[in-house]
Amino acid sequence: MPVPPTSADPQPGQDAERTVAAPAAAPPPEPTRPQARFRWAWWLLAYTSLGLGIVGIVVPGLPTVPFVLLSAFAAARGSERLHVRLHAHRQFGPMIRDWQAHGAVSRRAKRLAVSMMAVCAVIMILTSPKWWMWASGIAIMTAVAIWLWRRPEPPRG
């Protein structure tokens, strides 16, 4: 089967000085968002932090809330399905929505967090071989507790 001539090939009976038609313009590349290139990394961060948050429910000293909030942040950039599931979750959903909308933490969550930090402080005092180990841990937990209590509470409604 003969190959049709391209626009650059002269046709029989035409001179080589004819104008060459411009090739069809390719569609412009879609602008890529910075997070689109690293979608897999956001996805991995979302699921890893959610896993750590779930482990933090049962392991004393490992926080749950910061990992769940980090998971929601990363899921918004890497996994739409996980993002929707976290927002719809019965326990985590309201907490995530309050944080994203107002940077707020409920009073109940503040009390629970400070109570768990106090329990961990007692465990650290009783089990640490050196005083500076438990003192540094308690100093960090105290700073976190002060920061946490300075966060606004979600509006009622």
DSSP file with accessible surface (Angstrom, degrees, kcal/mol):
  #  RESIDUE AA STRUCTURE BP1 BP2  ACC     N-H-->O    O-->H-N    N-H-->O    O-->H-N    TCO  KAPPA ALPHA  PHI   PSI    X-CA   Y-CA   Z-CA
    1    1 A M              0   0  223      0, 0.0     2,-0.1     0, 0.0     0, 0.0   0.000 360.0 360.0 360.0 129.6    0.0    0.0    0.0
    2    2 A P        -     0   0  120      0, 0.0     0, 0.0     0, 0.0     0, 0.0  -0.377 360.0-122.9 -71.3 145.6    1.5    3.4   -1.0
    3    3 A V        -     0   0  131     -2,-0.1     3,-0.1     1,-0.1     0, 0.0  -0.726  28.9-117.3 -86.8 128.3    2.3    5.8    1.8
    4    4 A P        -     0   0  101      0, 0.0    -1,-0.1     0, 0.0     2,-0.0  -0.403  35.9-104.9 -65.5 143.2    0.6    9.2    1.3
    5    5 A P        -     0   0   71      0, 0.0     2,-0.1     0, 0.0     6,-0.1  -0.354  31.4-124.4 -69.1 148.5    3.0   12.0    0.9
    6    6 A T    >   -     0   0   80      1,-0.1     3,-1.0    -3,-0.1    -3,-0.0  -0.406  29.4-102.2 -84.5 169.4    3.6   14.4    3.8
    7    7 A S  T 3  S+     0   0   60      1,-0.3    14,-0.2    -2,-0.1     4,-0.1   0.761 122.6  56.7 -65.9 -20.0    3.1   18.1    3.4
    8    8 A A  T 3  S+     0   0   66     12,-0.1    -1,-0.3     2,-0.1    12,-0.0   0.720  89.4  86.3 -83.6 -21.5    6.9   18.5    3.2
    9    9 A D  S <  S-     0   0   81     -3,-1.0     2,-0.1     1,-0.1     0, 0.0  -0.666  85.8-120.3 -80.4 130.9    7.2   16.2    0.2
   10   10 A P        -     0   0   77      0, 0.0     6,-0.1     0, 0.0    -2,-0.1  -0.469  25.3-129.3 -71.0 137.3    6.7   17.9   -3.2
   11   11 A Q    >   -     0   0   72      4,-0.2     3,-2.4    -2,-0.1     2,-0.1  -0.501  38.4 -83.7 -77.8 154.5    3.8   16.5   -5.2
   12   12 A P  T 3  S+     0   0  125      0, 0.0    -1,-0.1     0, 0.0     3,-0.1  -0.382 120.5  21.0 -58.8 132.6    4.5   15.5   -8.8
   13   13 A G  T 3  S+     0   0   92      1,-0.3     2,-0.4    -3,-0.1    -2,-0.0   0.465 103.7 105.8  88.7  -2.8    4.2   18.6  -10.9
   14   14 A Q    <   -     0   0   91     -3,-2.4    -1,-0.3     4,-0.0     2,-0.2  -0.863  68.3-124.1-107.3 148.6    4.7   21.0   -8.0
   15   15 A D    >   -     0   0  101     -2,-0.4     3,-1.2    -3,-0.1    -4,-0.2  -0.522  21.7-116.4 -88.2 161.7    7.9   22.9   -7.4
   16   16 A A  T 3  S+     0   0   88      1,-0.3    -1,-0.1    -2,-0.2    -2,-0.0   0.541 103.4  77.5 -74.7  -4.4    9.8   22.6   -4.2
   17   17 A E  T 3   +     0   0  169      2,-0.0    -1,-0.3     3,-0.0     3,-0.1   0.412  65.1 120.9 -88.1   5.0    9.3   26.3   -3.4
   18   18 A R  S <  S-     0   0   76     -3,-1.2     2,-0.2     1,-0.1    -4,-0.0  -0.273  74.0 -96.9 -67.4 155.5    5.7   25.8   -2.2
   19   19 A T        -     0   0  124      1,-0.1     2,-0.5     0, 0.0    -1,-0.1  -0.495  33.4-128.5 -74.6 142.2    4.9   26.8    1.3
   20   20 A V        -     0   0   94     -2,-0.2     2,-0.1    -3,-0.1   -12,-0.1  -0.782  22.6-122.5 -93.7 128.0    5.0   24.1    3.9
   21   21 A A        -     0   0   62     -2,-0.5     3,-0.1   -14,-0.2   -14,-0.1  -0.449  31.4-107.8 -69.1 140.7    1.8   23.9    6.0
   22   22 A A        -     0   0   88     -2,-0.1     3,-0.1     1,-0.1    -1,-0.1  -0.448  38.7-107.0 -67.3 138.6    2.5   24.3    9.7
   23   23 A P        -     0   0  119      0, 0.0    -1,-0.1     0, 0.0     3,-0.1  -0.328  47.7 -83.2 -63.7 154.3    2.1   21.0   11.6
   24   24 A A        -     0   0  100      1,-0.1     2,-0.2    -3,-0.1    -3,-0.0  -0.354  52.3-112.5 -60.3 131.0   -1.0   20.7   13.8
   25   25 A A        -     0   0   98     -3,-0.1    -1,-0.1     1,-0.1    -3,-0.0  -0.478  26.9-125.2 -69.9 133.2   -0.3   22.4   17.1
   26   26 A A        -     0   0   83     -2,-0.2    -1,-0.1     1,-0.1     0, 0.0  -0.494  35.9 -96.1 -73.0 146.7   -0.1   20.0   20.0
   27   27 A P        -     0   0  113      0, 0.0    -1,-0.1     0, 0.0     3,-0.1  -0.366  48.8 -98.6 -62.7 144.3   -2.4   20.9   22.8
   28   28 A P        -     0   0  114      0, 0.0     2,-0.0     0, 0.0    -3,-0.0  -0.347  45.6 -99.6 -63.0 144.2   -0.6   22.8   25.5
   29   29 A P        -     0   0  121      0, 0.0     3,-0.0     0, 0.0    -3,-0.0  -0.381  40.9-105.6 -65.0 144.2    0.4   20.6   28.4
   30   30 A E        -     0   0  169      1,-0.1     2,-0.2    -3,-0.1     0, 0.0  -0.494  38.9-106.7 -68.4 137.4   -1.8   20.8   31.4
   31   31 A P        -     0   0  125      0, 0.0     2,-0.5     0, 0.0    -1,-0.1  -0.469  35.9-140.7 -65.4 131.6   -0.3   22.8   34.2
   32   32 A T        -     0   0  101     -2,-0.2     3,-0.0    -3,-0.0     0, 0.0  -0.825   6.8-132.1 -97.7 133.0    0.7   20.4   36.9
   33   33 A R    >>  -     0   0  142     -2,-0.5     3,-1.1     1,-0.1     4,-1.0  -0.523  25.0-116.2 -74.4 149.7    0.3   21.4   40.5
   34   34 A P  H >> S+     0   0   86      0, 0.0     4,-0.7     0, 0.0     3,-0.6   0.898 116.2  51.5 -56.1 -38.3    3.3   20.8   42.7
   35   35 A Q  H 34 S+     0   0   51      1,-0.2     7,-0.2     2,-0.2     6,-0.1   0.729  96.4  69.6 -74.6 -16.6    1.5   18.2   44.7
   36   36 A A  H X4 S+     0   0   45     -3,-1.1     3,-1.0     1,-0.2    -1,-0.2   0.876  97.5  51.1 -68.1 -34.5    0.4   16.3   41.6
   37   37 A R  H << S+     0   0  160     -4,-1.0     3,-0.3    -3,-0.6    -1,-0.2   0.811 117.5  39.0 -69.9 -29.5    4.0   15.2   40.9
   38   38 A F  T >X S+     0   0  105     -4,-0.7     4,-2.1     1,-0.2     3,-0.5  -0.010  75.6 125.5-110.0  28.7    4.4   13.9   44.5
   39   39 A R  H <> S+     0   0  118     -3,-1.0     4,-2.6     1,-0.3     5,-0.2   0.878  73.2  54.9 -55.7 -40.1    0.9   12.4   44.9
   40   40 A W  H 3> S+     0   0  173     -3,-0.3     4,-2.5     1,-0.2    -1,-0.3   0.882 107.5  50.0 -62.9 -36.5    2.4    9.1   45.8
   41   41 A A  H <> S+     0   0   36     -3,-0.5     4,-2.7     2,-0.2    -2,-0.2   0.909 111.3  47.7 -70.0 -40.7    4.4   10.7   48.7
   42   42 A W  H  X S+     0   0   60     -4,-2.1     4,-2.6    -7,-0.2    36,-0.3   0.909 112.4  50.7 -63.0 -42.0    1.3   12.5   50.0
   43   43 A W  H  X S+     0   0  120     -4,-2.6     4,-2.3    -5,-0.2     5,-0.2   0.937 111.8  47.0 -60.3 -46.7   -0.6    9.2   49.8
   44   44 A L  H  X S+     0   0   88     -4,-2.5     4,-2.5     1,-0.2     5,-0.2   0.922 112.9  48.6 -63.3 -43.9    2.1    7.4   51.7
   45   45 A L  H  X S+     0   0   66     -4,-2.7     4,-2.6     2,-0.2     5,-0.3   0.912 110.5  52.6 -62.2 -41.1    2.3   10.2   54.4
   46   46 A A  H  X S+     0   0    0     -4,-2.6     4,-2.0     1,-0.2    -2,-0.2   0.948 114.7  39.2 -61.6 -49.7   -1.5   10.1   54.7
   47   47 A Y  H  X S+     0   0   66     -4,-2.3     4,-2.3     2,-0.2    -1,-0.2   0.877 116.1  51.4 -73.0 -34.4   -1.8    6.4   55.3
   48   48 A T  H  X S+     0   0   73     -4,-2.5     4,-2.5    -5,-0.2    -2,-0.2   0.943 112.5  45.2 -66.0 -46.1    1.4    6.2   57.5
   49   49 A S  H  X S+     0   0    2     -4,-2.6     4,-2.3    -5,-0.2    -2,-0.2   0.882 111.9  52.4 -68.7 -33.6    0.2    9.0   59.8
   50   50 A L  H  X S+     0   0   26     -4,-2.0     4,-2.4    -5,-0.3    -1,-0.2   0.930 109.5  50.0 -65.5 -41.3   -3.3    7.5   60.0
   51   51 A G  H  X S+     0   0   32     -4,-2.3     4,-2.4     1,-0.2    -2,-0.2   0.923 111.2  48.2 -61.6 -43.3   -1.7    4.2   61.0
   52   52 A L  H  X S+     0   0   70     -4,-2.5     4,-2.2     1,-0.2    -1,-0.2   0.883 110.2  52.9 -64.4 -37.0    0.4    5.9   63.7
   53   53 A G  H  X S+     0   0    0     -4,-2.3     4,-0.6     2,-0.2    -2,-0.2   0.905 109.3  48.4 -64.2 -39.6   -2.7    7.7   64.9
   54   54 A I  H >X S+     0   0   88     -4,-2.4     3,-1.1     1,-0.2     4,-0.6   0.919 111.5  49.3 -67.8 -41.0   -4.6    4.5   65.2
   55   55 A V  H >X S+     0   0   68     -4,-2.4     4,-1.8     1,-0.3     3,-1.3   0.894 103.4  63.1 -62.8 -36.0   -1.7    2.9   67.1
   56   56 A G  H 3< S+     0   0    8     -4,-2.2    -1,-0.3     1,-0.3     8,-0.2   0.685  88.3  70.6 -64.3 -16.7   -1.6    6.0   69.3
   57   57 A I  H << S+     0   0  106     -3,-1.1    -1,-0.3    -4,-0.6    -2,-0.2   0.887 114.4  23.5 -65.3 -36.6   -5.1    5.1   70.6
   58   58 A V  H << S+     0   0  117     -3,-1.3    -2,-0.2    -4,-0.6    -1,-0.2   0.622 108.5  79.3-107.8 -14.9   -3.8    2.1   72.5
   59   59 A V  S >< S-     0   0   63     -4,-1.8     3,-1.5     3,-0.2    -1,-0.1  -0.850  78.7-129.7 -99.7 117.4   -0.1    3.0   73.1
   60   60 A P  T 3  S+     0   0   97      0, 0.0    -3,-0.1     0, 0.0    -2,-0.1  -0.358  91.1  22.8 -63.3 139.2    0.5    5.5   75.9
   61   61 A G  T 3  S+     0   0   62      1,-0.2    -5,-0.1    -5,-0.1    56,-0.0   0.188  95.7 103.7  92.6 -18.6    2.6    8.4   75.0
   62   62 A L  S <  S-     0   0   49     -3,-1.5    -1,-0.2    -6,-0.2    -3,-0.2  -0.874  71.0-133.2 -97.6 116.1    2.0    8.2   71.3
   63   63 A P        -     0   0   61      0, 0.0    -7,-0.2     0, 0.0    -6,-0.1  -0.309  19.3-169.2 -71.9 153.5   -0.5   10.9   70.3
   64   64 A T  S  > S+     0   0   30     -8,-0.2     4,-2.2     3,-0.1     3,-0.2   0.817  77.0  57.6-102.0 -50.7   -3.5   10.3   68.1
   65   65 A V  H  > S+     0   0   54      1,-0.2     4,-2.7     2,-0.2     5,-0.3   0.902 104.3  49.1 -57.8 -49.2   -4.9   13.7   67.2
   66   66 A P  H  > S+     0   0   73      0, 0.0     4,-2.4     0, 0.0    -1,-0.2   0.908 113.0  48.8 -60.9 -36.5   -1.7   15.2   65.5
   67   67 A F  H  > S+     0   0   48     -3,-0.2     4,-2.3     2,-0.2    -2,-0.2   0.885 111.4  48.7 -70.2 -36.4   -1.3   12.1   63.4
   68   68 A V  H  X S+     0   0    0     -4,-2.2     4,-2.4     2,-0.2    -1,-0.2   0.917 112.4  48.8 -68.7 -40.4   -4.9   12.1   62.3
   69   69 A L  H  X S+     0   0   28     -4,-2.7     4,-2.3    -5,-0.2    -2,-0.2   0.917 111.9  48.9 -65.0 -40.7   -4.7   15.8   61.4
   70   70 A L  H  X S+     0   0   67     -4,-2.4     4,-2.7    -5,-0.3     5,-0.2   0.907 109.7  53.1 -63.6 -38.6   -1.5   15.2   59.5
   71   71 A S  H  X S+     0   0    0     -4,-2.3     4,-2.8     1,-0.2    -2,-0.2   0.916 108.9  48.4 -62.7 -42.8   -3.3   12.4   57.7
   72   72 A A  H  X S+     0   0    1     -4,-2.4     4,-1.7     2,-0.2    -1,-0.2   0.911 111.9  50.0 -64.2 -41.0   -6.2   14.6   56.7
   73   73 A F  H  X S+     0   0   90     -4,-2.3     4,-0.5     1,-0.2    -2,-0.2   0.941 115.8  41.4 -61.6 -48.2   -3.8   17.3   55.5
   74   74 A A  H >X S+     0   0    0     -4,-2.7     4,-1.4     1,-0.2     3,-1.1   0.879 110.8  56.9 -70.1 -36.6   -1.8   14.8   53.4
   75   75 A A  H 3X S+     0   0    0     -4,-2.8     4,-2.2     1,-0.3     8,-0.4   0.851  97.6  62.4 -65.1 -31.8   -4.9   13.0   52.1
   76   76 A A  H 3< S+     0   0   39     -4,-1.7    -1,-0.3     1,-0.2    -2,-0.2   0.781 114.9  34.4 -63.2 -22.6   -6.3   16.2   50.7
   77   77 A R  H << S+     0   0   77     -3,-1.1    -1,-0.2    -4,-0.5    -2,-0.2   0.607 134.0  21.9-104.6 -17.0   -3.2   16.3   48.4
   78   78 A G  H  < S+     0   0    3     -4,-1.4     2,-0.3   -36,-0.3   -35,-0.2   0.637 122.7  31.4-127.6 -22.2   -2.7   12.5   47.8
   79   79 A S     X  -     0   0   11     -4,-2.2     4,-2.5    -5,-0.3    -1,-0.2  -0.757  47.0-177.7-147.4  96.5   -5.9   10.5   48.3
   80   80 A E  H  > S+     0   0  112     -2,-0.3     4,-2.5     1,-0.2     5,-0.2   0.882  88.9  55.6 -60.0 -38.0   -9.3   12.0   47.7
   81   81 A R  H  > S+     0   0  177      1,-0.2     4,-2.2     2,-0.2    -1,-0.2   0.939 110.4  43.3 -63.6 -45.9  -10.9    8.8   48.9
   82   82 A L  H  > S+     0   0    6      2,-0.2     4,-2.8     1,-0.2     5,-0.2   0.906 111.6  55.7 -65.9 -38.7   -9.2    8.8   52.2
   83   83 A H  H  X S+     0   0   33     -4,-2.5     4,-2.1    -8,-0.4    -2,-0.2   0.936 109.9  45.0 -58.6 -45.9   -9.8   12.5   52.6
   84   84 A V  H  X S+     0   0   80     -4,-2.5     4,-1.7     1,-0.2    -1,-0.2   0.915 113.1  51.1 -65.1 -42.0  -13.6   12.0   52.1
   85   85 A R  H  X S+     0   0  167     -4,-2.2     4,-0.8    -5,-0.2    -2,-0.2   0.896 109.7  49.6 -64.4 -40.3  -13.6    9.1   54.5
   86   86 A L  H >< S+     0   0    6     -4,-2.8     3,-0.6     1,-0.2    -1,-0.2   0.911 110.9  49.2 -66.0 -40.4  -11.8   11.0   57.2
   87   87 A H  H 3< S+     0   0   36     -4,-2.1    -1,-0.2     1,-0.2    -2,-0.2   0.815 114.5  45.7 -67.1 -28.9  -14.1   13.9   57.0
   88   88 A A  H 3< S+     0   0   79     -4,-1.7    -1,-0.2    -5,-0.2    -2,-0.2   0.542  86.0 119.4 -90.0  -7.3  -17.1   11.6   57.2
   89   89 A H    <X  -     0   0   79     -4,-0.8     4,-1.3    -3,-0.6    -3,-0.0  -0.300  65.7-133.9 -64.5 141.3  -15.7    9.6   60.1
   90   90 A R  T  4 S+     0   0  198      1,-0.2    -1,-0.1     2,-0.2    -4,-0.0   0.898 100.2  25.4 -63.3 -42.7  -17.9    9.6   63.2
   91   91 A Q  T  > S+     0   0  106      2,-0.1     4,-0.6     3,-0.1    -1,-0.2   0.900 131.3  34.6 -89.0 -48.6  -15.0   10.3   65.7
   92   92 A F  H  > S+     0   0   28      1,-0.1     4,-2.6     2,-0.1     5,-0.2   0.780 101.9  74.6 -82.0 -28.5  -12.3   12.0   63.6
   93   93 A G  H  X S+     0   0    0     -4,-1.3     4,-2.8     1,-0.2     5,-0.2   0.930  97.4  43.4 -55.2 -54.5  -14.6   14.0   61.2
   94   94 A P  H  > S+     0   0   54      0, 0.0     4,-2.6     0, 0.0     5,-0.2   0.912 114.8  51.3 -60.6 -39.3  -15.7   16.8   63.6
   95   95 A M  H  X S+     0   0   43     -4,-0.6     4,-2.1     2,-0.2    -2,-0.2   0.930 112.5  45.6 -62.9 -43.7  -12.2   17.2   65.0
   96   96 A I  H  X S+     0   0    1     -4,-2.6     4,-2.8     2,-0.2     5,-0.2   0.928 113.5  48.8 -66.6 -44.7  -10.7   17.5   61.5
   97   97 A R  H  X S+     0   0  113     -4,-2.8     4,-2.5    -5,-0.2     5,-0.3   0.914 111.5  49.9 -63.8 -40.8  -13.4   20.0   60.3
   98   98 A D  H  X>S+     0   0   46     -4,-2.6     4,-2.4    -5,-0.2     6,-1.5   0.908 113.1  46.9 -62.8 -42.3  -13.0   22.1   63.4
   99   99 A W  H  X5S+     0   0   78     -4,-2.1     4,-1.7     4,-0.3    -2,-0.2   0.933 115.2  44.7 -66.2 -45.0   -9.2   22.2   63.0
  100  100 A Q  H  <5S+     0   0   95     -4,-2.8    -2,-0.2     1,-0.2    -1,-0.2   0.881 120.5  39.6 -68.8 -36.2   -9.4   23.1   59.3
  101  101 A A  H  <5S+     0   0   69     -4,-2.5    -2,-0.2    -5,-0.2    -1,-0.2   0.876 139.7   2.6 -80.9 -38.7  -12.1   25.7   59.7
  102  102 A H  H  <5S-     0   0  101     -4,-2.4    -3,-0.2    -5,-0.3    -2,-0.2   0.421  86.4-115.7-130.5  -4.6  -11.0   27.4   62.9
  103  103 A G  S  <<S+     0   0   13     -4,-1.7    -4,-0.3    -5,-0.6     2,-0.3   0.843  70.2 152.0  64.7  31.2   -7.7   25.9   64.1
  104  104 A A        -     0   0    3     -6,-1.5     2,-0.4    47,-0.1    49,-0.2  -0.669  38.6-163.3-104.9 151.3   -9.9   24.8   67.1
  105  105 A V        -     0   0   19     47,-2.3   -10,-0.0    -2,-0.3     5,-0.0  -0.998  29.4-114.8-129.5 133.0   -9.7   21.9   69.5
  106  106 A S     >  -     0   0   46     -2,-0.4     4,-2.2    47,-0.2     5,-0.2  -0.250  20.7-120.5 -66.9 154.6  -12.7   20.9   71.6
  107  107 A R  H  > S+     0   0  114      1,-0.2     4,-2.6     2,-0.2     5,-0.2   0.892 114.2  55.8 -62.6 -37.0  -12.5   21.3   75.4
  108  108 A R  H  > S+     0   0  181      1,-0.2     4,-2.5     2,-0.2    -1,-0.2   0.921 108.0  47.6 -61.6 -44.5  -13.1   17.5   75.8
  109  109 A A  H  > S+     0   0   26      2,-0.2     4,-2.6     1,-0.2    -1,-0.2   0.890 111.1  52.0 -65.4 -37.2  -10.1   16.8   73.5
  110  110 A K  H  X S+     0   0    4     -4,-2.2     4,-2.5     2,-0.2     5,-0.2   0.938 111.2  46.6 -63.6 -46.5   -7.9   19.2   75.5
  111  111 A R  H  X S+     0   0  144     -4,-2.6     4,-2.5     2,-0.2    -2,-0.2   0.922 113.7  48.3 -61.7 -44.2   -8.9   17.6   78.8
  112  112 A L  H  X S+     0   0   96     -4,-2.5     4,-2.5    -5,-0.2     5,-0.2   0.926 112.2  49.0 -63.7 -42.6   -8.2   14.1   77.5
  113  113 A A  H  X S+     0   0   35     -4,-2.6     4,-2.3     2,-0.2    -2,-0.2   0.934 113.3  45.5 -64.1 -45.6   -4.9   15.1   76.0
  114  114 A V  H  X S+     0   0   47     -4,-2.5     4,-2.3     1,-0.2    -1,-0.2   0.903 112.1  52.8 -67.7 -36.2   -3.6   16.8   79.2
  115  115 A S  H  X S+     0   0   61     -4,-2.5     4,-2.3    -5,-0.2    -2,-0.2   0.933 110.4  47.0 -63.0 -44.8   -4.9   13.8   81.3
  116  116 A M  H  X S+     0   0  102     -4,-2.5     4,-2.5     1,-0.2    -1,-0.2   0.881 110.7  52.4 -65.9 -36.3   -3.0   11.4   79.1
  117  117 A M  H  X S+     0   0   33     -4,-2.3     4,-2.3    -5,-0.2    -1,-0.2   0.895 108.7  51.0 -65.6 -37.4    0.1   13.5   79.3
  118  118 A A  H  X S+     0   0   53     -4,-2.3     4,-2.2     2,-0.2    -2,-0.2   0.923 109.9  48.9 -65.8 -42.1   -0.2   13.6   83.1
  119  119 A V  H  X S+     0   0   73     -4,-2.3     4,-2.4     1,-0.2    -2,-0.2   0.933 112.4  48.8 -61.1 -44.8   -0.4    9.8   83.2
  120  120 A C  H  X S+     0   0   15     -4,-2.5     4,-2.7     1,-0.2    -2,-0.2   0.876 108.0  55.0 -63.7 -35.6    2.6    9.5   80.9
  121  121 A A  H  X S+     0   0   16     -4,-2.3     4,-2.5     2,-0.2    -1,-0.2   0.928 108.5  47.8 -63.9 -42.7    4.5   11.9   83.1
  122  122 A V  H  X S+     0   0   83     -4,-2.2     4,-2.3     2,-0.2    -2,-0.2   0.932 112.2  49.2 -64.1 -44.0    3.9    9.7   86.2
  123  123 A I  H  X S+     0   0   80     -4,-2.4     4,-1.7     1,-0.2    -2,-0.2   0.916 111.2  50.4 -61.7 -40.9    5.0    6.6   84.2
  124  124 A M  H  X S+     0   0   49     -4,-2.7     4,-2.3     1,-0.2    -1,-0.2   0.914 109.5  50.2 -64.7 -41.8    8.1    8.4   83.1
  125  125 A I  H  < S+     0   0   78     -4,-2.5    -1,-0.2     1,-0.2    -2,-0.2   0.914 114.3  45.0 -62.6 -40.8    9.0    9.5   86.6
  126  126 A L  H  < S+     0   0  136     -4,-2.3    -1,-0.2    -5,-0.2    -2,-0.2   0.758 124.2  31.3 -75.6 -24.1    8.5    6.0   87.9
  127  127 A T  H  < S+     0   0  101     -4,-1.7    -2,-0.2    -5,-0.2    -1,-0.2   0.607  88.0 103.2-114.1 -13.9   10.5    4.2   85.2
  128  128 A S     <  -     0   0   32     -4,-2.3     6,-0.0    -5,-0.2    -4,-0.0  -0.547  57.2-150.0 -76.3 135.0   13.2    6.6   83.9
  129  129 A P  S    S+     0   0  109      0, 0.0     2,-0.4     0, 0.0    -1,-0.1   0.770  81.8  44.6 -74.9 -23.7   16.7    5.7   85.2
  130  130 A K  S >> S-     0   0  116      1,-0.1     4,-1.1     0, 0.0     3,-0.9  -0.948  76.7-133.4-123.5 144.4   17.9    9.4   85.2
  131  131 A W  H 3> S+     0   0  180     -2,-0.4     4,-2.3     1,-0.2     5,-0.2   0.844 104.2  59.5 -62.9 -36.6   16.1   12.4   86.4
  132  132 A W  H 3> S+     0   0  136      1,-0.2     4,-2.1     2,-0.2    -1,-0.2   0.774  98.6  60.6 -68.0 -23.5   16.9   14.5   83.2
  133  133 A M  H <> S+     0   0   65     -3,-0.9     4,-1.8     2,-0.2    -1,-0.2   0.961 111.8  35.5 -67.7 -50.4   15.1   11.9   81.1
  134  134 A W  H  X S+     0   0   82     -4,-1.1     4,-2.6     1,-0.2     5,-0.2   0.879 116.2  56.4 -72.7 -30.8   11.7   12.4   82.8
  135  135 A A  H  X S+     0   0   30     -4,-2.3     4,-2.3     1,-0.2    -2,-0.2   0.917 108.1  46.6 -67.1 -41.0   12.3   16.1   83.3
  136  136 A S  H  X S+     0   0   60     -4,-2.1     4,-2.2     2,-0.2    -1,-0.2   0.915 113.4  49.5 -67.8 -40.0   12.9   16.7   79.6
  137  137 A G  H  X S+     0   0   14     -4,-1.8     4,-2.5    -5,-0.2    -2,-0.2   0.927 112.4  47.0 -62.4 -43.2    9.8   14.7   78.7
  138  138 A I  H  X S+     0   0   41     -4,-2.6     4,-2.6     2,-0.2    -1,-0.2   0.889 109.6  54.4 -67.6 -36.5    7.6   16.5   81.2
  139  139 A A  H  X S+     0   0   60     -4,-2.3     4,-2.2    -5,-0.2    -1,-0.2   0.931 110.5  46.1 -63.0 -42.6    9.0   19.9   79.9
  140  140 A I  H  X S+     0   0  112     -4,-2.2     4,-2.4     2,-0.2    -2,-0.2   0.935 113.0  49.0 -65.6 -44.6    8.0   19.0   76.4
  141  141 A M  H  X S+     0   0   34     -4,-2.5     4,-2.6     1,-0.2    -2,-0.2   0.881 109.7  52.9 -63.9 -35.2    4.6   17.8   77.5
  142  142 A T  H  X S+     0   0   70     -4,-2.6     4,-2.5     2,-0.2    -1,-0.2   0.929 108.9  48.9 -65.1 -43.5    4.1   21.0   79.5
  143  143 A A  H  X S+     0   0   61     -4,-2.2     4,-2.4     1,-0.2    -2,-0.2   0.920 112.8  48.0 -62.0 -41.2    4.9   23.1   76.5
  144  144 A V  H  X S+     0   0   68     -4,-2.4     4,-3.0     1,-0.2    -2,-0.2   0.916 110.6  51.3 -66.2 -41.5    2.4   21.1   74.3
  145  145 A A  H  X S+     0   0   19     -4,-2.6     4,-2.5     2,-0.2    -2,-0.2   0.915 110.5  48.4 -63.2 -41.7   -0.3   21.4   77.0
  146  146 A I  H  X S+     0   0  103     -4,-2.5     4,-1.2     2,-0.2    -1,-0.2   0.943 113.6  47.1 -63.4 -46.2    0.1   25.2   77.2
  147  147 A W  H  X S+     0   0  130     -4,-2.4     4,-0.6     1,-0.2     3,-0.5   0.930 112.1  51.2 -60.1 -43.4    0.0   25.5   73.4
  148  148 A L  H >< S+     0   0   17     -4,-3.0     3,-1.3     1,-0.2    -2,-0.2   0.916 108.2  50.0 -63.1 -43.1   -3.1   23.2   73.3
  149  149 A W  H 3< S+     0   0  106     -4,-2.5    -1,-0.2     1,-0.3    -2,-0.2   0.724 105.1  59.2 -71.9 -17.6   -5.0   25.2   75.9
  150  150 A R  H 3< S+     0   0  206     -4,-1.2    -1,-0.3    -3,-0.5    -2,-0.2   0.600  84.1 100.2 -83.9 -10.9   -4.3   28.4   74.0
  151  151 A R  S << S-     0   0   70     -3,-1.3   -47,-0.1    -4,-0.6   -48,-0.1  -0.480  82.9-108.2 -70.8 144.1   -6.0   27.0   70.9
  152  152 A P        -     0   0   64      0, 0.0   -47,-2.3     0, 0.0    -1,-0.1  -0.278  27.8-117.8 -69.3 159.6   -9.6   28.3   70.4
  153  153 A E        -     0   0   65    -49,-0.2   -47,-0.2     1,-0.1     3,-0.1  -0.723  37.9 -95.3 -93.5 151.1  -12.6   26.1   71.0
  154  154 A P        -     0   0   26      0, 0.0   -47,-0.1     0, 0.0    -1,-0.1  -0.304  46.6-100.0 -65.4 147.1  -14.9   25.3   68.0
  155  155 A P        -     0   0   84      0, 0.0     2,-0.3     0, 0.0   -51,-0.0  -0.390  37.4-117.1 -66.1 145.0  -18.0   27.6   67.8
  156  156 A R              0   0  235      1,-0.1    -3,-0.0    -3,-0.1     0, 0.0  -0.594 360.0 360.0 -80.9 143.0  -21.1   26.0   69.1
  157  157 A G              0   0  128     -2,-0.3    -1,-0.1     0, 0.0     0, 0.0  -0.370 360.0 360.0 163.2 360.0  -23.9   25.5   66.7
